[in-house]
């Protein structure tokens, strides 16, 4: 493992200065541990979760220069003491796989929300912004996280665009991946999702994998529904994790091949309940951790972050010390973060004080030896400048006629939404036609869906039909978040409302929008790359609730209608998707005739 990857902070990049500074800090830690000089912080009187032996033991923790100098009961002295009687100390929690853009928040606002929940590090694949802005977007998010009490680690995006033929705003080839892997905060290669390219042994994707392996970095996977010999071949490429296991059988198969099962519980895809019995039985041993993948801020507010998943894991029968180990030490080890994920000597002083190991109610969070949050509030370290808006929505001329879908018959292929999952099914439905064109029938739960190229203004628009939105009233919902190329995606009952959504998205530089009667009913603007808000978390959550409520007023029963909508464009997850070129059959790798 590269030495600077372990630190991943502003100290990296100056080897001589690093060595002298590290030696000086190590000498001080040793003196502090021996009681020869005082530390900076003493957390006294609590119980400590030892992730090494999976025990919970009474102990004090002494900190020097942002690192733990010692754990135990000794006569340590420090400049500051935090009394911890009645509390339990656990390592800072780590989200093993997520996309910061899916939270819709700037890094500072995300930190304000989740640091008080005990999260001190996230591993983000910023391929959402990369699909819009390229490497510049990835660097933009990294720079916006400087100085926060939340470590933003990144992965080098492996599939920008997600597959050949996609209309993305940028492309990252092997050279860009090598460039990204050299950055201190980049821990490896992000989810390799172009499965046909992997199984076809295409050099372009294998060069990216081999570049990560050569850098002793992690290689993460994305293999929905893959099984048998194909799963073995996928792992044979050097891929060592997957967050797409949706069943116990899939999780068991991946662990049997040595792949880390990143158990996902996000806003649109929820897989924890299906895999939890394996965790409780210990069947996956050390080959699992927790992740959110794509999660909205409203769900973070209501259910918590990794702390909320810990509550459910422990309630499902997993020993609390084991659960904590898999929410900290296991993901840290997978990503080569050898200085965090545990409360032990020389580890970073990322320490969470909780009331107990059932509810995991966080009382205080210490980040790098400094108090960062207390009783649900992030301290002033979360205050950082906002990102600058940049309207990236570039459209050709579009009118109501752009949404006329001509059909060859009264029965046609339809994208069928699977509630609570991001996979879809292919179904054949009888639909209403007027003059050979599709027309809405509220009794049939089928609406028009469109993918509109928005990066180059090419005018490409793919049309299809989708079931599962449940619209019973005329209206439409639209978004500039459409995985992974992030063209505009709109679903609706009529051209007028769909056009109103598109015009609003173009005006605001992107966002989530609901329209009916030809007018916008609610909007959440996302002016940074069409993916991120510049507002505070309170405002974003309120706006998200408003657009969701407006969608439900149309009859939509889905918990996360805009999350579901966004994934209907991702052409690497079975079975049917909508692209700028039409309805795409992922299994057969072809455009479907309507």
C-alpha positions as CSV (number, residue, x, y, z in Angstrom):
1,X,0.0,0.0,0.0
2,X,1.3,3.5,-0.8
3,X,2.3,5.3,2.3
4,X,0.4,8.5,1.5
5,X,-2.9,6.6,1.0
6,X,-2.9,5.6,4.7
7,X,-2.9,9.3,5.7
8,X,-4.9,10.8,2.9
9,X,-4.6,14.3,4.2
10,X,-2.7,17.5,3.7
11,X,0.5,16.0,5.0
12,X,0.9,13.8,1.9
13,X,3.3,14.7,-0.8
14,X,6.4,15.9,1.0
15,X,8.4,12.7,1.9
16,X,11.3,14.3,3.9
17,X,9.1,16.6,5.9
18,X,6.6,13.7,6.4
19,X,9.2,11.4,7.8
20,X,10.6,14.0,10.3
21,X,7.1,15.0,11.4
22,X,5.9,11.5,11.8
23,X,9.0,10.5,13.8
24,X,8.4,13.5,16.1
25,X,4.8,12.6,16.6
26,X,5.5,8.9,17.2
27,X,8.1,9.9,19.9
28,X,5.6,12.0,21.7
29,X,2.9,9.3,21.5
30,X,5.3,6.9,23.2
31,X,6.1,9.4,26.0
32,X,2.4,10.1,26.5
33,X,1.6,6.4,26.6
34,X,4.4,5.9,29.3
35,X,3.0,8.8,31.3
36,X,6.1,10.9,30.8
37,X,4.2,13.9,29.4
38,X,0.5,14.8,29.2
39,X,-1.6,14.1,26.1
40,X,-4.0,16.5,24.4
41,X,-7.2,14.7,25.2
42,X,-8.3,12.1,27.7
43,X,-11.7,10.3,27.4
44,X,-12.2,8.8,30.8
45,X,-14.6,6.4,32.4
46,X,-16.3,4.8,29.5
47,X,-16.3,1.4,27.9
48,X,-14.5,0.7,24.7
49,X,-15.5,-1.5,21.7
50,X,-12.3,-3.4,20.9
51,X,-12.7,-4.4,17.2
52,X,-9.6,-6.6,17.3
53,X,-10.9,-9.1,19.9
54,X,-14.6,-8.1,19.5
55,X,-15.1,-7.3,23.2
56,X,-16.5,-4.4,25.1
57,X,-14.1,-3.4,27.9
58,X,-13.9,-0.6,30.4
59,X,-11.0,1.7,29.4
60,X,-9.7,5.2,29.1
61,X,-8.4,6.6,25.8
62,X,-5.5,9.1,25.7
63,X,-4.9,11.2,22.5
64,X,-1.8,13.0,21.3
65,X,-1.5,15.0,18.0
66,X,-4.7,13.6,16.7
67,X,-3.7,9.9,17.2
68,X,-4.5,7.5,20.0
69,X,-1.5,7.1,22.3
70,X,-3.1,4.5,24.6
71,X,-6.2,2.5,25.6
72,X,-6.5,1.1,29.1
73,X,-6.6,2.1,32.8
74,X,-3.4,4.1,33.7
75,X,-2.5,7.3,35.4
76,X,-2.7,9.4,32.2
77,X,-2.9,13.2,32.2
78,X,-4.1,15.5,29.4
79,X,-4.8,19.1,28.8
80,X,-8.5,18.3,28.2
81,X,-10.7,15.6,29.7
82,X,-14.0,14.3,28.4
83,X,-15.9,12.4,31.1
84,X,-17.5,9.3,29.5
85,X,-19.1,7.5,32.5
86,X,-22.1,5.5,31.3
87,X,-21.0,5.8,27.6
88,X,-19.5,3.5,25.1
89,X,-16.6,4.5,22.8
90,X,-16.6,3.1,19.2
91,X,-14.4,4.0,16.2
92,X,-15.6,6.6,13.7
93,X,-18.0,5.0,11.3
94,X,-17.2,4.5,7.6
95,X,-19.6,4.4,4.7
96,X,-17.9,1.9,2.5
97,X,-19.5,2.8,-0.8
98,X,-21.6,5.9,-1.7
99,X,-22.0,8.7,-4.1
100,X,-21.9,12.1,-2.4
101,X,-23.8,13.6,-5.3
102,X,-26.8,11.3,-4.5
103,X,-27.2,13.1,-1.2
104,X,-27.8,16.3,-3.2
105,X,-25.6,18.2,-0.7
106,X,-22.3,19.9,-0.7
107,X,-19.6,18.2,1.3
108,X,-19.9,20.7,4.1
109,X,-23.7,20.3,4.4
110,X,-23.3,16.5,4.3
111,X,-20.7,16.7,7.1
112,X,-23.1,18.9,9.1
113,X,-25.7,16.2,8.7
114,X,-23.8,12.9,9.3
115,X,-20.8,13.7,11.5
116,X,-23.2,14.1,14.5
117,X,-24.4,10.6,13.6
118,X,-20.9,9.2,14.1
119,X,-19.7,9.0,10.5
120,X,-16.1,10.3,10.2
121,X,-15.2,8.9,6.7
122,X,-17.0,8.1,3.5
123,X,-15.7,6.4,0.4
124,X,-17.3,8.1,-2.6
125,X,-17.3,7.2,-6.2
126,X,-17.9,10.6,-7.7
127,X,-18.7,9.2,-11.1
128,X,-22.0,11.2,-11.1
129,X,-20.2,14.6,-11.4
130,X,-17.5,12.9,-13.5
131,X,-20.1,12.0,-16.1
132,X,-21.0,15.7,-16.3
133,X,-17.7,17.5,-15.8
134,X,-14.9,14.9,-16.0
135,X,-11.9,14.9,-13.7
136,X,-12.5,18.6,-13.0
137,X,-15.8,17.6,-11.2
138,X,-14.1,15.0,-9.1
139,X,-11.4,17.5,-8.0
140,X,-14.1,20.1,-7.3
141,X,-15.7,17.9,-4.7
142,X,-12.4,16.9,-3.2
143,X,-11.4,20.6,-2.8
144,X,-14.8,21.4,-1.3
145,X,-14.2,18.9,1.5
146,X,-10.9,20.3,2.7
147,X,-10.8,21.0,6.4
148,X,-14.1,19.2,7.2
149,X,-14.4,16.8,10.2
150,X,-15.5,14.3,7.6
151,X,-12.8,12.5,5.5
152,X,-14.0,12.3,1.9
153,X,-12.1,9.5,0.2
154,X,-12.7,8.9,-3.5
155,X,-12.5,6.1,-6.0
156,X,-11.2,6.5,-9.5
157,X,-14.4,6.2,-11.6
158,X,-14.0,3.1,-13.8
159,X,-17.0,3.6,-16.2
160,X,-17.5,7.1,-17.4
161,X,-19.7,6.7,-19.3
162,X,-21.3,3.6,-17.9
163,X,-20.9,1.8,-21.2
164,X,-20.1,2.5,-24.8
165,X,-22.7,4.4,-26.7
166,X,-23.9,6.5,-23.8
167,X,-24.3,10.3,-24.2
168,X,-22.3,11.5,-21.2
169,X,-20.7,14.9,-20.7
170,X,-17.2,13.4,-20.3
171,X,-15.2,10.3,-20.7
172,X,-12.5,8.8,-18.4
173,X,-10.1,6.4,-20.1
174,X,-7.2,4.4,-18.7
175,X,-5.0,7.6,-18.7
176,X,-7.4,9.5,-16.6
177,X,-7.8,6.6,-14.2
178,X,-4.0,6.4,-13.7
179,X,-4.0,10.1,-13.1
180,X,-6.7,9.8,-10.4
181,X,-5.0,6.8,-8.7
182,X,-2.0,9.0,-8.0
183,X,-4.1,11.3,-5.8
184,X,-3.6,10.8,-2.1
185,X,-7.4,10.6,-1.4
186,X,-8.1,8.1,-4.1
187,X,-8.3,4.6,-2.7
188,X,-8.8,2.5,-5.8
189,X,-10.9,1.7,-8.8
190,X,-14.6,2.4,-8.4
191,X,-17.5,0.0,-9.2
192,X,-16.6,-1.8,-12.4
193,X,-20.1,-1.8,-13.9
194,X,-19.5,-2.6,-17.6
195,X,-20.0,-6.3,-17.2
196,X,-20.1,-7.1,-20.9
197,X,-16.7,-5.4,-21.3
198,X,-15.3,-7.4,-18.4
199,X,-16.6,-10.7,-19.6
200,X,-15.5,-9.9,-23.1
201,X,-12.0,-9.2,-21.7
202,X,-11.9,-5.8,-23.4
203,X,-8.4,-4.2,-22.9
204,X,-9.8,-0.7,-22.1
205,X,-11.5,-1.8,-18.9
206,X,-8.8,-4.4,-17.9
207,X,-6.2,-1.7,-18.2
208,X,-8.0,0.3,-15.5
209,X,-8.3,-2.7,-13.3
210,X,-4.6,-3.6,-13.7
211,X,-3.6,0.0,-13.0
212,X,-5.4,-0.2,-9.6
213,X,-3.8,-3.6,-8.8
214,X,-0.4,-2.2,-9.7
215,X,-1.0,0.6,-7.2
216,X,-1.9,-1.9,-4.5
217,X,-5.4,-0.3,-4.4
218,X,-8.9,-1.7,-4.0
219,X,-10.9,-2.7,-7.0
220,X,-14.7,-2.5,-6.4
221,X,-17.4,-4.3,-8.3
222,X,-21.0,-3.7,-9.5
223,X,-22.4,-7.0,-10.7
224,X,-26.2,-7.1,-10.3
225,X,-27.8,-10.6,-10.8
226,X,-24.4,-12.1,-12.0
227,X,-24.0,-15.7,-10.9
228,X,-22.3,-19.0,-11.8
229,X,-19.4,-19.1,-14.2
230,X,-19.9,-15.5,-15.2
231,X,-19.5,-14.3,-11.6
232,X,-16.3,-16.3,-11.3
233,X,-15.0,-14.8,-14.5
234,X,-15.9,-11.3,-13.2
235,X,-14.0,-11.9,-10.0
236,X,-11.1,-13.4,-12.1
237,X,-10.5,-9.9,-13.5
238,X,-9.3,-8.9,-10.0
239,X,-12.5,-7.4,-8.6
240,X,-12.8,-7.8,-4.9
241,X,-16.1,-6.3,-3.7
242,X,-19.7,-5.9,-4.8
243,X,-22.6,-3.8,-3.4
244,X,-25.2,-5.3,-5.8
245,X,-26.1,-8.4,-3.9
246,X,-29.9,-8.3,-3.4
247,X,-30.5,-11.8,-2.0
248,X,-28.8,-14.0,0.6
249,X,-27.9,-16.4,-2.2
250,X,-26.1,-13.7,-4.1
251,X,-24.3,-12.5,-1.0
252,X,-23.2,-16.0,-0.1
253,X,-21.9,-16.6,-3.7
254,X,-19.8,-13.4,-3.7
255,X,-18.3,-14.1,-0.3
256,X,-17.4,-17.6,-1.3
257,X,-15.2,-16.0,-4.1
258,X,-13.5,-13.7,-1.6
259,X,-15.5,-10.6,-2.5
260,X,-16.4,-8.1,0.2
261,X,-20.2,-7.9,0.3
262,X,-21.0,-4.2,0.8
263,X,-24.5,-4.6,2.2
264,X,-26.5,-1.7,0.7
265,X,-29.3,0.2,2.3
266,X,-30.1,3.3,0.3
267,X,-33.2,5.3,-0.7
268,X,-34.0,3.4,-3.8
269,X,-32.3,0.0,-3.2
270,X,-32.8,-1.7,0.1
271,X,-31.0,-5.0,0.6
272,X,-30.2,-5.2,4.3
273,X,-33.2,-7.2,5.3
274,X,-32.5,-9.9,2.7
275,X,-28.9,-10.4,3.7
276,X,-29.2,-9.8,7.5
277,X,-29.9,-13.5,8.4
278,X,-26.5,-14.4,6.9
279,X,-24.8,-11.7,9.0
280,X,-26.5,-12.9,12.2
281,X,-25.5,-16.5,11.5
282,X,-21.9,-15.4,10.8
283,X,-21.9,-17.0,7.4
284,X,-20.0,-14.2,5.6
285,X,-17.4,-14.1,8.3
286,X,-15.3,-10.9,7.8
287,X,-16.5,-10.4,4.2
288,X,-19.2,-7.8,4.7
289,X,-19.6,-4.2,5.6
290,X,-22.3,-1.5,5.4
291,X,-23.0,1.1,2.6
292,X,-25.7,3.4,1.5
293,X,-24.8,3.7,-2.2
294,X,-27.4,6.3,-3.1
295,X,-29.2,8.0,-0.2
296,X,-31.3,11.1,0.0
297,X,-30.9,13.6,2.9
298,X,-34.4,13.1,4.0
299,X,-33.7,9.5,4.7
300,X,-30.5,10.4,6.5
301,X,-32.6,12.8,8.7
302,X,-35.3,10.2,9.4
303,X,-33.3,7.0,9.7
304,X,-29.7,8.0,10.4
305,X,-26.6,7.0,8.5
306,X,-24.4,4.1,9.3
307,X,-25.6,4.5,12.9
308,X,-29.1,3.7,11.8
309,X,-27.9,0.6,9.9
310,X,-26.0,-0.5,13.1
311,X,-29.3,-0.3,15.0
312,X,-31.0,-2.7,12.6
313,X,-28.0,-5.1,12.3
314,X,-27.8,-5.5,16.1
315,X,-31.6,-5.8,16.3
316,X,-31.3,-8.6,13.7
317,X,-29.1,-10.6,15.9
318,X,-25.5,-9.5,15.2
319,X,-23.3,-9.1,18.2
320,X,-22.8,-5.3,18.8
321,X,-19.0,-5.5,18.9
322,X,-19.0,-7.5,15.6
323,X,-21.4,-5.0,14.0
324,X,-19.2,-2.1,15.0
325,X,-16.1,-3.9,13.5
326,X,-17.9,-4.2,10.2
327,X,-18.9,-0.6,10.2
328,X,-15.4,0.6,10.8
329,X,-12.4,-1.7,10.8
330,X,-13.5,-4.0,7.9
331,X,-14.1,-1.2,5.4
332,X,-10.9,0.6,6.5
333,X,-8.9,-2.6,5.9
334,X,-10.5,-3.2,2.5
335,X,-9.4,0.3,1.3
336,X,-5.9,0.2,2.8
337,X,-6.8,2.9,5.5
338,X,-4.5,1.3,8.0
339,X,-4.6,4.2,10.4
340,X,-8.4,4.2,11.2
341,X,-11.3,2.0,11.9
342,X,-10.2,1.0,15.4
343,X,-9.6,2.4,18.9
344,X,-6.0,1.3,19.3
345,X,-2.5,2.9,19.8
346,X,-1.3,4.9,16.7
347,X,-4.8,4.9,15.2
348,X,-6.4,8.2,14.3
349,X,-8.5,9.6,17.1
350,X,-11.8,9.3,15.4
351,X,-14.0,8.4,18.3
352,X,-17.7,8.2,18.7
353,X,-19.4,8.3,22.2
354,X,-22.7,6.5,22.2
355,X,-25.2,5.9,25.0
356,X,-25.4,2.2,24.4
357,X,-24.9,-0.6,21.8
358,X,-28.6,-1.0,20.9
359,X,-29.8,2.4,19.8
360,X,-26.3,3.8,19.1
361,X,-27.5,7.3,20.1
362,X,-24.5,9.5,19.6
363,X,-23.6,11.9,22.4
364,X,-20.3,13.2,21.0
365,X,-17.9,12.8,18.1
366,X,-14.1,13.3,18.2
367,X,-12.4,13.7,14.9
368,X,-8.6,13.6,14.7
369,X,-8.5,14.3,18.5
370,X,-10.8,17.3,18.4
371,X,-14.4,17.5,19.5
372,X,-16.4,17.8,16.2
373,X,-20.0,17.2,17.3
374,X,-22.1,17.1,20.4
375,X,-25.7,16.0,21.1
376,X,-26.7,16.0,17.5
377,X,-25.0,19.2,16.4
378,X,-21.9,19.6,14.2
379,X,-19.5,22.2,15.6
380,X,-18.1,25.1,13.6
381,X,-15.6,23.0,11.7
382,X,-18.5,22.3,9.3
383,X,-18.6,25.9,8.1
384,X,-17.1,26.0,4.6
385,X,-17.6,28.0,1.4
386,X,-20.3,26.8,-1.0
387,X,-19.7,25.4,-4.4
388,X,-20.4,27.7,-7.3
389,X,-23.4,27.0,-9.5
390,X,-22.7,26.1,-13.1
391,X,-25.6,25.4,-15.4
392,X,-24.7,22.3,-17.4
393,X,-28.1,21.8,-19.1
394,X,-27.6,22.4,-22.8
395,X,-30.6,21.4,-24.9
396,X,-31.6,21.5,-28.6
397,X,-35.1,22.9,-29.5
398,X,-37.8,20.8,-27.9
399,X,-41.6,21.1,-28.0
400,X,-44.6,19.0,-27.2
401,X,-44.2,17.1,-30.5
402,X,-41.0,15.7,-29.1
403,X,-43.1,13.5,-26.8
404,X,-45.2,11.8,-29.4
405,X,-44.6,8.1,-29.2
406,X,-45.8,6.1,-32.2
407,X,-46.5,2.4,-31.6
408,X,-46.7,-0.4,-34.1
409,X,-49.4,-2.2,-32.1
410,X,-51.7,-2.0,-29.1
411,X,-49.4,-4.2,-27.1
412,X,-45.7,-3.3,-26.6
413,X,-42.7,-3.7,-24.2
414,X,-42.9,-1.8,-21.0
415,X,-40.2,-1.0,-18.3
416,X,-41.7,-2.4,-15.1
417,X,-40.5,-0.9,-11.9
418,X,-39.7,-3.2,-9.0
419,X,-40.6,-1.4,-5.7
420,X,-37.6,-1.1,-3.3
421,X,-35.1,-2.2,-6.0
422,X,-33.2,-0.7,-8.9
423,X,-33.6,-3.7,-11.1
424,X,-36.5,-3.6,-13.5
425,X,-38.5,-6.2,-15.4
426,X,-39.5,-6.4,-19.0
427,X,-43.2,-6.8,-19.5
428,X,-45.6,-6.6,-22.4
429,X,-48.7,-4.4,-21.8
430,X,-51.8,-3.5,-23.7
431,X,-51.9,0.3,-24.1
432,X,-54.2,2.9,-25.4
433,X,-53.4,4.5,-28.8
434,X,-54.9,7.5,-30.5
435,X,-54.0,8.0,-34.2
436,X,-51.2,5.5,-33.7
437,X,-49.7,7.4,-30.8
438,X,-49.5,6.3,-27.2
439,X,-52.1,8.0,-25.0
440,X,-52.5,7.9,-21.2
441,X,-55.1,5.6,-19.6
442,X,-55.2,6.0,-15.7
443,X,-56.6,2.4,-15.4
444,X,-53.4,0.8,-16.9
445,X,-50.5,2.3,-14.9
446,X,-48.4,3.0,-17.9
447,X,-46.8,6.4,-18.6
448,X,-44.4,7.9,-21.1
449,X,-40.7,8.1,-20.2
450,X,-38.1,10.2,-22.1
451,X,-34.4,10.5,-21.9
452,X,-33.2,13.8,-23.3
453,X,-29.5,14.4,-24.1
454,X,-28.4,17.5,-22.2
455,X,-24.6,17.8,-22.5
456,X,-24.0,18.7,-26.1
457,X,-27.5,19.9,-27.3
458,X,-27.6,17.1,-29.9
459,X,-31.4,16.8,-29.8
460,X,-31.4,13.1,-29.2
461,X,-34.5,12.0,-27.3
462,X,-35.3,8.4,-26.5
463,X,-38.9,7.5,-25.7
464,X,-40.5,4.5,-24.0
465,X,-43.1,3.3,-21.6
466,X,-42.9,2.5,-17.9
467,X,-45.2,1.0,-15.3
468,X,-45.1,1.4,-11.6
469,X,-45.4,5.2,-11.1
470,X,-49.1,4.8,-10.5
471,X,-50.2,8.1,-11.8
472,X,-54.0,8.5,-11.7
473,X,-54.0,12.2,-12.6
474,X,-52.4,14.1,-15.4
475,X,-48.9,15.3,-14.7
476,X,-45.2,14.6,-15.0
477,X,-42.0,14.4,-12.9
478,X,-38.5,15.2,-14.3
479,X,-34.9,15.1,-13.2
480,X,-31.4,16.0,-14.3
481,X,-30.2,13.1,-12.0
482,X,-30.3,10.1,-14.4
483,X,-27.7,7.5,-13.7
484,X,-25.0,7.5,-14.9
485,X,-24.8,9.9,-17.8
486,X,-27.2,12.3,-16.2
487,X,-29.2,13.4,-19.2
488,X,-32.7,14.7,-18.5
489,X,-35.2,12.1,-17.6
490,X,-39.0,12.8,-17.5
491,X,-42.0,10.5,-16.9
492,X,-45.5,11.7,-17.4
493,X,-49.0,11.3,-18.8
494,X,-48.9,14.1,-21.5
495,X,-46.5,16.2,-23.6
496,X,-47.5,19.5,-22.0
497,X,-46.5,18.6,-18.5
498,X,-43.4,16.8,-19.6
499,X,-42.3,19.9,-21.5
500,X,-43.0,22.1,-18.5
501,X,-40.6,19.8,-16.5
502,X,-37.9,20.1,-19.1
503,X,-38.1,23.9,-19.3
504,X,-37.9,24.2,-15.6
505,X,-34.8,22.0,-15.4
506,X,-33.1,24.0,-18.1
507,X,-33.9,27.3,-16.4
508,X,-32.6,26.1,-13.0
509,X,-29.5,24.2,-14.2
510,X,-31.1,20.9,-13.2
511,X,-33.0,19.5,-10.2
512,X,-36.2,17.5,-9.4
513,X,-39.5,18.9,-10.6
514,X,-43.2,18.0,-10.7
515,X,-45.6,19.6,-13.1
516,X,-49.4,19.3,-13.8
517,X,-51.8,21.4,-15.8
518,X,-48.8,22.7,-17.8
519,X,-47.3,24.4,-14.7
520,X,-44.5,23.5,-12.2
521,X,-46.0,22.4,-8.9
522,X,-42.7,21.9,-7.0
523,X,-39.0,22.1,-7.7
524,X,-35.7,21.2,-6.0
525,X,-33.0,23.1,-7.9
526,X,-29.6,21.4,-8.4
527,X,-27.5,24.1,-10.1
528,X,-24.1,22.4,-9.6
529,X,-23.7,20.0,-12.5
530,X,-27.4,19.3,-12.3
531,X,-26.6,17.1,-9.3
532,X,-26.0,19.3,-6.2
533,X,-27.8,22.0,-4.3
534,X,-26.1,25.0,-2.9
535,X,-28.6,25.3,-0.1
536,X,-28.4,24.0,3.4
537,X,-29.6,20.6,4.3
538,X,-32.8,21.9,6.0
539,X,-33.8,23.7,2.7
540,X,-32.9,20.7,0.5
541,X,-34.9,18.3,2.7
542,X,-37.9,20.6,2.6
543,X,-37.7,21.0,-1.1
544,X,-37.4,17.2,-1.6
545,X,-40.4,16.6,0.6
546,X,-42.3,19.1,-1.5
547,X,-41.5,17.5,-4.9
548,X,-42.2,14.0,-3.4
549,X,-45.6,15.2,-2.1
550,X,-46.4,16.8,-5.5
551,X,-45.6,13.4,-7.2
552,X,-47.8,11.6,-4.7
553,X,-50.6,14.0,-5.5
554,X,-50.5,12.6,-9.0
555,X,-51.1,9.1,-7.5
556,X,-47.5,7.9,-7.2
557,X,-47.1,5.4,-4.3
558,X,-43.3,5.1,-4.4
559,X,-41.2,6.0,-1.3
560,X,-38.6,7.6,-3.5
561,X,-40.1,8.5,-6.8
562,X,-37.2,10.6,-8.0
563,X,-34.7,8.0,-6.9
564,X,-36.6,5.4,-8.9
565,X,-36.8,7.7,-11.9
566,X,-33.1,8.4,-11.8
567,X,-32.1,4.7,-12.1
568,X,-34.4,4.0,-15.0
569,X,-31.6,5.5,-17.2
570,X,-28.8,3.2,-16.0
571,X,-28.1,0.8,-18.9
572,X,-26.0,-1.7,-16.9
573,X,-28.7,-3.0,-14.6
574,X,-31.3,-5.5,-15.9
575,X,-33.7,-5.7,-17.5
576,X,-35.0,-2.6,-19.5
577,X,-33.7,1.0,-19.3
578,X,-34.5,4.2,-21.1
579,X,-31.6,5.9,-23.0
580,X,-31.3,8.8,-25.3
581,X,-31.5,6.3,-28.1
582,X,-34.6,4.5,-26.9
583,X,-35.5,1.6,-24.7
584,X,-32.5,-0.6,-24.1
585,X,-32.5,-4.3,-23.2
586,X,-29.6,-4.8,-20.8
587,X,-29.7,-8.6,-21.1
588,X,-29.7,-8.7,-24.9
589,X,-27.6,-5.5,-25.3
590,X,-29.9,-3.9,-27.9
591,X,-32.5,-1.2,-28.5
592,X,-36.0,-2.5,-28.2
593,X,-38.5,-1.8,-31.0
594,X,-41.8,-0.3,-29.9
